Structures are given as structure tokens and as C-alpha cells.
Amino acid sequence: MKTFKLVGLKIENKAEDGRFDELPLVDGLIINKEDGENSWLIEALLSKQYRPYFEHHWQSGEDLILFATITKKNNRPAQVIANVHSITQFEEHISVLFLGRLYSRSIKQEAENILSELIAQGLSGKKLLEAFKKRMNK
């Protein structure tokens, strides 16, 4: 495993398509698990005001798209698809632990291929979404 300092974190704002909200980090770490699966752990120390936001995402289990800036603010952010693994409350802050995978074109291409196959099978609406989620989790 390799550990790096997390210096910036943006999360996709699903309400406003294509926009990312930058979170004001107090501190943070990002760990490359080096497990051959592109698995990463991200710990973000944030103001406790963000707890309801992350509680919602933790309970829903939905994936988030993160842009994590490592080591220096001017580095290109790594794109990570992650979910909230845990939230720890401190006096003034919360620690949010994300588990995720590095997003790459191959994942995007895989998603497009799965979606094309499911549409070709005649799926649509909620059935399409459910089948897509199942296939992506494999």
C-alpha cells in the first residue's frame, strides 16, 4: 500500500449535471491499496456540517464520482468512483472514509458495452437500471 496526502476533493453534484462541488478539507489521506483492482481508500476530515450530506450517501449506498487531488494542489485530480464506507464524528469535524476504484476509460467503455447489451435485450426504465447496476457490481 502507498499513502499520500489528500489536498483537494470534489464530488459530482448530481442535481446539477456536470458540476462538481469542492469540499473544504481540514485534512485528508488517500491510500492506493495496490491490490490489482485499482482499489483506493480516501479519508477526508471535514467540518461536521457535512454529516447529513454524507449520512444520506452512506445509507443509500450509491456510488459517488470523486476528483481527488493528491500531494500538491496543482496536480491533476484522480477520478475515483467510490461509496461512503464510514463516518466518524469528532467534536468539530467528521472523518469520512470512502472506498473506491480509480476511474479509467476502460471502466467507462465497459459501462457503455454493458448498457448497449442490456438495451439490445429490450430492457428499459427501472429494469434497465437494476440490471445495469447488477452487471457493474460484478
Backbone as numpy.savetxt, mean C-alpha at the origin, in Angstrom:
# Nx Ny Nz CAx CAy CAz Cx Cy Cz
17.39 -9.22 5.32 16.54 -8.03 5.32 17.43 -6.79 5.32
16.91 -5.76 4.67 17.59 -4.47 4.65 16.62 -3.40 5.14
17.10 -2.56 6.04 16.27 -1.51 6.63 16.74 -0.14 6.14
15.77 0.71 5.80 16.06 2.05 5.32 15.18 3.05 6.07
15.60 4.30 6.05 14.80 5.37 6.65 13.71 5.78 5.66
12.49 5.88 6.14 11.37 6.36 5.35 11.29 7.87 5.56
11.42 8.64 4.48 11.43 10.10 4.60 10.21 10.76 3.97
9.41 9.99 3.25 8.20 10.53 2.64 7.21 9.42 2.37
5.91 9.73 2.53 4.88 8.73 2.28 3.65 9.41 1.71
3.23 8.92 0.54 2.00 9.39 -0.09 1.08 8.18 -0.26
-0.23 8.42 -0.12 -1.23 7.37 -0.27 -2.24 7.82 -1.31
-2.61 6.89 -2.19 -3.60 7.20 -3.22 -4.90 7.63 -2.57
-5.44 8.75 -3.05 -6.73 9.24 -2.60 -7.78 8.69 -3.55
-8.49 7.64 -3.13 -9.44 6.98 -4.02 -10.65 7.84 -4.34
-10.93 8.82 -3.49 -12.06 9.71 -3.74 -11.75 10.67 -4.89
-10.47 10.99 -5.04 -10.04 11.90 -6.11 -9.07 11.15 -6.99
-9.59 10.51 -8.01 -8.83 9.63 -8.89 -7.53 10.27 -9.35
-6.44 9.54 -9.16 -5.15 10.00 -9.64 -4.40 10.91 -8.69
-4.99 11.27 -7.56 -4.32 12.15 -6.60 -3.75 11.34 -5.45
-2.66 11.82 -4.91 -2.03 11.18 -3.77 -1.94 12.19 -2.64
-2.26 11.75 -1.43 -2.16 12.60 -0.25 -0.83 12.34 0.43
-0.06 13.39 0.66 1.22 13.24 1.37 0.96 13.30 2.86
1.46 12.31 3.58 1.28 12.25 5.02 2.50 12.86 5.71
2.26 13.72 6.71 3.38 14.33 7.42 3.99 13.34 8.42
5.07 12.70 8.03 5.73 11.71 8.88 6.44 12.36 10.05
6.32 11.75 11.21 7.17 12.10 12.35 8.47 11.32 12.21
8.34 10.06 11.81 9.49 9.20 11.58 9.01 7.98 10.81
9.93 7.17 10.32 9.50 5.98 9.62 10.65 5.10 9.18
10.32 3.83 8.96 11.26 2.83 8.46 10.62 2.06 7.33
11.45 1.56 6.45 10.96 0.67 5.41 11.96 -0.48 5.33
11.44 -1.70 5.30 12.28 -2.89 5.35 12.01 -3.76 4.14
13.07 -4.04 3.40 13.00 -4.98 2.29 13.20 -6.37 2.90
12.18 -7.21 2.84 12.26 -8.53 3.47 13.17 -9.49 2.70
13.52 -9.14 1.46 14.41 -9.97 0.63 13.98 -11.43 0.63
12.70 -11.65 0.40 12.14 -13.01 0.42 11.85 -13.55 -0.97
12.28 -12.82 -2.01 12.02 -13.25 -3.38 10.63 -12.91 -3.87
9.82 -12.31 -3.03 8.44 -11.96 -3.37 8.25 -10.45 -3.46
9.32 -9.67 -3.39 9.24 -8.21 -3.37 8.43 -7.71 -2.17
8.50 -8.41 -1.04 7.75 -8.03 0.16 8.48 -6.95 0.95
7.71 -5.98 1.39 8.24 -4.86 2.16 7.38 -4.62 3.39
8.01 -4.19 4.47 7.33 -3.73 5.67 7.59 -2.23 5.76
6.55 -1.47 6.02 6.70 -0.02 6.17 6.09 0.37 7.50
6.87 1.08 8.31 6.34 1.61 9.57 6.36 3.12 9.49
5.19 3.72 9.68 5.07 5.17 9.64 4.60 5.67 10.99
5.35 6.58 11.58 4.96 7.23 12.84 4.30 8.54 12.46
3.02 8.67 12.83 2.20 9.80 12.42 1.46 10.40 13.60
0.91 11.58 13.40 0.05 12.20 14.41 -1.15 11.30 14.67
-1.62 11.27 15.93 -2.74 10.39 16.28 -4.04 10.81 15.59
-4.11 11.99 14.99 -5.31 12.43 14.28 -5.63 11.53 13.09
-4.64 10.76 12.59 -4.83 9.89 11.44 -5.38 8.51 11.81
-5.56 8.25 13.10 -6.01 6.92 13.53 -7.33 6.50 12.88
-8.39 7.35 12.86 -9.65 6.90 12.23 -9.48 6.53 10.76
-8.67 7.28 10.04 -8.41 7.00 8.63 -7.82 5.60 8.46
-6.80 5.30 9.25 -6.14 4.00 9.12 -6.95 2.87 9.74
-7.74 3.17 10.76 -8.64 2.16 11.33 -9.60 1.66 10.25
-10.14 2.58 9.47 -11.05 2.22 8.38 -10.37 1.26 7.40
-9.16 1.60 6.99 -8.44 0.77 6.01 -8.00 -0.56 6.62
-7.71 -0.55 7.90 -7.31 -1.79 8.59 -8.49 -2.75 8.65
-9.65 -2.23 9.04 -10.84 -3.08 9.15 -11.32 -3.57 7.80
-11.20 -2.75 6.77 -11.68 -3.16 5.44 -10.72 -4.14 4.78
-9.46 -4.09 5.16 -8.46 -4.98 4.57 -8.12 -4.64 3.12
-8.60 -3.50 2.64 -8.35 -3.13 1.25 -6.89 -2.74 1.02
-6.46 -2.97 -0.21 -5.10 -2.59 -0.59 -5.03 -1.09 -0.80
-3.89 -0.53 -0.44 -3.60 0.88 -0.65 -2.41 0.98 -1.59
-2.38 2.03 -2.36 -1.23 2.30 -3.21 -0.42 3.39 -2.52
0.82 3.04 -2.17 1.70 3.95 -1.45 2.87 4.35 -2.33
3.33 5.57 -2.15 4.59 6.02 -2.73 5.50 6.31 -1.55
6.50 5.46 -1.35 7.40 5.58 -0.22 8.75 6.12 -0.69
9.14 7.25 -0.10 10.44 7.84 -0.43 11.44 7.38 0.63
12.55 6.82 0.15 13.52 6.17 1.01 14.81 6.99 1.08
15.31 7.17 2.28 16.61 7.76 2.60 16.71 9.27 2.37
16.46 9.75 1.15 16.57 11.18 0.85 15.29 11.66 0.19
14.86 12.87 0.55 13.63 13.45 -0.01 13.64 13.52 -1.53
14.83 13.69 -2.14 14.88 13.84 -3.59 14.99 12.50 -4.33
14.97 11.37 -3.61 14.95 10.06 -4.27 13.59 9.80 -4.89
13.59 9.03 -5.95 12.33 8.64 -6.60 11.58 7.69 -5.68
10.29 7.95 -5.42 9.53 7.08 -4.53 9.32 5.68 -5.10
9.33 4.70 -4.20 9.01 3.33 -4.57 7.49 3.17 -4.48
6.91 2.54 -5.48 5.46 2.30 -5.48 5.21 0.95 -4.82
4.34 0.94 -3.81 4.06 -0.27 -3.05 2.55 -0.45 -2.95
2.10 -1.68 -3.21 0.70 -2.03 -2.95 0.70 -2.71 -1.60
-0.01 -2.13 -0.63 0.08 -2.61 0.74 -1.27 -2.55 1.43
-1.33 -3.21 2.58 -2.49 -3.04 3.45 -2.00 -2.78 4.86
-2.89 -2.24 5.67 -2.54 -1.92 7.05 -2.52 -3.22 7.85
-1.37 -3.51 8.44 -1.22 -4.73 9.23 -1.55 -4.50 10.70
-1.14 -3.34 11.22 -1.43 -3.03 12.62 -1.31 -1.53 12.86
-1.93 -1.12 13.95 -1.86 0.28 14.40 -1.55 0.24 15.89
-0.51 0.96 16.29 -0.14 1.04 17.70 -0.29 2.48 18.16
-1.02 2.67 19.25 -1.27 4.01 19.79 -0.22 4.38 20.82
0.34 5.57 20.68 1.22 6.16 21.68 0.53 7.40 22.21
1.18 8.16 23.09 0.54 9.33 23.67 0.12 10.35 22.61
1.03 10.74 21.78 0.75 11.79 20.78 0.75 11.28 19.34
1.16 10.03 19.14 1.34 9.52 17.79 0.75 8.13 17.65
0.68 7.68 16.40 0.36 6.29 16.10 1.47 5.73 15.22
1.69 4.45 15.35 2.60 3.74 14.47 1.73 2.85 13.59
1.82 3.05 12.28 1.05 2.24 11.33 2.03 1.34 10.62
1.77 0.03 10.69 2.61 -0.95 10.02 1.88 -1.45 8.79
2.52 -1.30 7.63 1.98 -1.76 6.35 2.78 -2.97 5.89
2.10 -3.92 5.28 2.75 -5.03 4.60 2.40 -4.91 3.13
3.40 -5.00 2.27 3.09 -4.83 0.86 4.12 -5.41 -0.06
3.84 -5.22 -1.34 4.73 -5.68 -2.41 5.08 -4.49 -3.28
6.32 -4.49 -3.74 6.75 -3.47 -4.67 5.92 -3.58 -5.94
5.40 -2.47 -6.37 4.58 -2.42 -7.57 5.50 -2.28 -8.77
5.30 -3.13 -9.74 6.10 -3.04 -10.95 5.20 -3.23 -12.15
5.74 -2.98 -13.31 4.95 -3.16 -14.53 4.47 -4.59 -14.67
5.24 -5.55 -14.18 4.82 -6.95 -14.31 3.54 -7.20 -13.52
3.40 -6.58 -12.37 2.17 -6.72 -11.59 1.02 -6.06 -12.34
1.29 -4.88 -12.91 0.25 -4.19 -13.68 -0.16 -5.03 -14.88
0.81 -5.58 -15.58 0.52 -6.41 -16.74 -0.26 -7.65 -16.33
0.12 -8.26 -15.20 -0.59 -9.43 -14.70 -2.05 -9.08 -14.40
-2.28 -7.93 -13.77 -3.63 -7.50 -13.45 -4.46 -7.29 -14.72
-3.84 -6.66 -15.73 -4.55 -6.45 -17.00 -4.90 -7.77 -17.67
-3.98 -8.74 -17.62 -4.24 -10.05 -18.21 -5.38 -10.77 -17.49
-5.36 -10.72 -16.15 -6.43 -11.36 -15.37 -7.77 -10.72 -15.69
-7.79 -9.41 -15.74 -9.03 -8.70 -16.03 -9.55 -9.05 -17.41
-8.69 -9.11 -18.39 -9.09 -9.48 -19.75 -9.69 -10.89 -19.79
-9.05 -11.83 -19.09 -9.57 -13.20 -19.04 -10.96 -13.27 -18.41
-11.13 -12.55 -17.32 -12.42 -12.58 -16.62 -13.53 -11.94 -17.45
-13.21 -10.88 -18.15 -14.20 -10.23 -19.03 -14.55 -11.17 -20.17
-13.54 -11.87 -20.70 -13.78 -12.84 -21.78 -14.68 -13.98 -21.32
-14.66 -14.26 -20.01 -15.52 -15.29 -19.44 -16.95 -14.78 -19.23
-17.17 -13.50 -19.52 -18.50 -12.93 -19.41 -18.83 -12.33 -18.06
-17.83 -12.18 -17.20 -18.09 -11.61 -15.88 -18.19 -10.08 -15.96
-19.03 -9.53 -15.10 -19.15 -8.07 -15.01 -19.64 -7.71 -13.62
-19.59 -6.43 -13.33 -20.09 -5.91 -12.06 -19.41 -6.52 -10.85
-20.22 -6.83 -9.83 -19.68 -7.35 -8.58 -19.00 -8.71 -8.75
-19.54 -9.55 -9.64 -18.93 -10.86 -9.87 -17.53 -10.70 -10.46
-17.38 -9.74 -11.36 -16.07 -9.47 -11.94 -15.10 -9.01 -10.86
-15.54 -8.08 -10.04 -14.69 -7.55 -8.98 -14.26 -8.65 -8.01
-15.19 -9.49 -7.59 -14.87 -10.57 -6.65 -13.89 -11.56 -7.26
-14.11 -11.96 -8.51 -13.22 -12.91 -9.17 -11.84 -12.29 -9.37
-11.80 -11.00 -9.71 -10.53 -10.32 -9.90 -9.72 -10.29 -8.60
-10.39 -9.94 -7.51 -9.70 -9.90 -6.21 -9.14 -11.27 -5.83
-9.93 -12.31 -6.05 -9.47 -13.67 -5.73 -8.23 -14.03 -6.55
-8.27 -13.74 -7.83 -7.15 -14.08 -8.71 -5.90 -13.25 -8.37
-6.08 -11.98 -8.02 -4.93 -11.14 -7.68 -4.28 -11.59 -6.38
-5.07 -12.12 -5.45 -4.51 -12.57 -4.17 -3.76 -13.88 -4.30
-3.97 -14.60 -5.42 -3.21 -15.83 -5.64 -1.84 -15.42 -6.08
